Amino acid sequence: TEGVNTLEIYCAMDPENLSEVYTIIRETIAGLADGSLYFPAETLDLMKKVTRTHVANLLDDTQSLAHYVTGNALEGKTLLKYVEDALIMDSITLEDIYAAAAMVFKDPAIHFVIPS
């Protein structure tokens, strides 16, 4: 959760349903934060596969790879940090997800942008 500042959730909705959507988002965030929102093991496996796929795509896309390497170099991070993080994914448990969610969603501010 180091360096996390904003989480954006995009959803299509009718402005008339704003109250209902707010309630659903608030309850989902609360469920993640307190661990009451259940994730089956298959969901965690899917998260890991998505991360591995993203690493593979990063290595195939020279522009993204250059941006990644340059950004890490400017921040003084190892150039292979992303690959190291992907390898760490194998050891992540649901308890780790809930612990991170409890920190990230401790006191969220929820804002809506509604086009006029």
Backbone torsions as a table, in degrees:
resi	resn	phi	psi	omega
1	THR	NA	3.9	179.0
2	GLU	-64.6	127.2	177.5
3	GLY	83.3	3.6	179.0
4	VAL	-80.1	123.3	-179.5
5	ASN	-117.9	-38.9	-174.1
6	THR	-140.0	136.8	170.7
7	LEU	-118.9	122.4	-179.7
8	GLU	-106.3	133.4	177.5
9	ILE	-118.0	121.5	179.0
10	TYR	-103.3	134.6	174.8
11	CYS	-149.7	145.6	175.9
12	ALA	-91.5	132.0	-179.3
13	MET	-155.6	160.5	172.0
14	ASP	-84.2	129.9	-179.3
15	PRO	-52.9	-23.2	177.6
16	GLU	-66.1	-21.4	-177.8
17	ASN	-97.9	15.3	-175.7
18	LEU	-55.0	-45.4	-178.1
19	SER	-62.0	-43.4	-179.8
20	GLU	-67.1	-42.2	179.3
21	VAL	-65.0	-42.0	177.6
22	TYR	-58.1	-45.2	-179.5
23	THR	-61.7	-44.0	-179.8
24	ILE	-63.4	-45.3	-180.0
25	ILE	-64.6	-45.2	-179.6
26	ARG	-61.2	-44.1	-179.6
27	GLU	-67.9	-36.0	178.1
28	THR	-66.5	-45.5	178.2
29	ILE	-62.1	-43.3	178.6
30	ALA	-62.5	-40.5	179.0
31	GLY	-64.7	-36.5	175.5
32	LEU	-68.2	-42.6	-176.5
33	ALA	-67.2	-37.8	-177.3
34	ASP	-98.8	0.6	175.9
35	GLY	81.8	6.2	-178.6
36	SER	-82.9	-13.8	175.9
37	LEU	-84.2	113.7	-172.7
38	TYR	-82.4	132.4	172.1
39	PHE	-109.9	120.2	172.7
40	PRO	-68.8	157.3	-179.4
41	ALA	-57.1	-31.9	179.7
42	GLU	-63.2	-32.3	178.5
43	THR	-67.7	-42.9	177.4
44	LEU	-63.8	-40.5	177.2
45	ASP	-61.9	-39.4	178.3
46	LEU	-64.9	-41.6	177.4
47	MET	-58.2	-42.7	-179.5
48	LYS	-65.9	-40.7	179.3
49	LYS	-64.9	-40.5	178.8
50	VAL	-61.9	-42.6	179.1
51	THR	-63.8	-44.8	178.8
52	ARG	-62.7	-40.9	178.3
53	THR	-62.9	-39.8	179.1
54	HIS	-64.0	-40.1	177.0
55	VAL	-62.4	-45.4	-179.6
56	ALA	-62.1	-42.6	178.3
57	ASN	-64.8	-39.0	178.6
58	LEU	-59.3	-41.9	-178.6
59	LEU	-69.9	-24.8	178.9
60	ASP	-86.9	-20.4	-176.4
61	ASP	-101.6	102.8	-174.0
62	THR	-62.3	-34.9	179.7
63	GLN	-67.1	-46.3	178.1
64	SER	-64.2	-40.1	179.3
65	LEU	-63.3	-42.6	178.6
66	ALA	-64.2	-41.5	178.2
67	HIS	-62.7	-43.6	179.7
68	TYR	-62.7	-48.6	-178.2
69	VAL	-63.8	-43.6	179.6
70	THR	-63.1	-44.9	178.9
71	GLY	-60.5	-43.7	178.5
72	ASN	-65.5	-40.7	179.9
73	ALA	-62.5	-42.3	179.8
74	LEU	-65.4	-31.0	-179.2
75	GLU	-91.4	1.4	179.1
76	GLY	73.9	18.9	179.5
77	LYS	-92.1	158.0	175.6
78	THR	-61.5	145.4	-177.7
79	LEU	-70.5	-18.6	-179.9
80	LEU	-105.2	19.4	-177.7
81	LYS	-55.8	-42.0	-177.7
82	TYR	-62.6	-41.5	178.4
83	VAL	-66.1	-42.0	177.3
84	GLU	-60.0	-43.7	178.9
85	ASP	-62.4	-38.8	179.0
86	ALA	-64.2	-37.4	177.9
87	LEU	-68.1	-34.7	178.0
88	ILE	-66.0	-26.7	-178.7
89	MET	-52.0	-33.6	-178.0
90	ASP	-61.6	-25.9	-177.5
91	SER	-94.3	-4.0	-177.8
92	ILE	-73.6	136.2	179.7
93	THR	-113.9	169.9	176.0
94	LEU	-61.3	-33.9	178.2
95	GLU	-62.8	-36.7	176.3
96	ASP	-63.7	-41.8	179.7
97	ILE	-62.0	-46.6	-179.2
98	TYR	-65.3	-38.1	179.2
99	ALA	-65.0	-42.4	177.8
100	ALA	-65.8	-41.6	179.5
101	ALA	-62.6	-37.2	178.8
102	ALA	-62.4	-35.4	177.5
103	MET	-76.0	-46.6	-174.7
104	VAL	-67.5	-40.6	-175.6
105	PHE	-100.7	29.8	-176.0
106	LYS	-60.2	-49.7	-179.6
107	ASP	-145.3	70.6	-172.0
108	PRO	-73.3	148.7	170.5
109	ALA	-104.0	126.4	-177.7
110	ILE	-109.4	123.5	180.0
111	HIS	-124.0	146.3	176.6
112	PHE	-118.7	137.9	172.2
113	VAL	-111.9	116.7	-176.8
114	ILE	-118.9	119.0	179.1
115	PRO	-65.5	147.1	-179.7
116	SER	-86.1	NA	NA
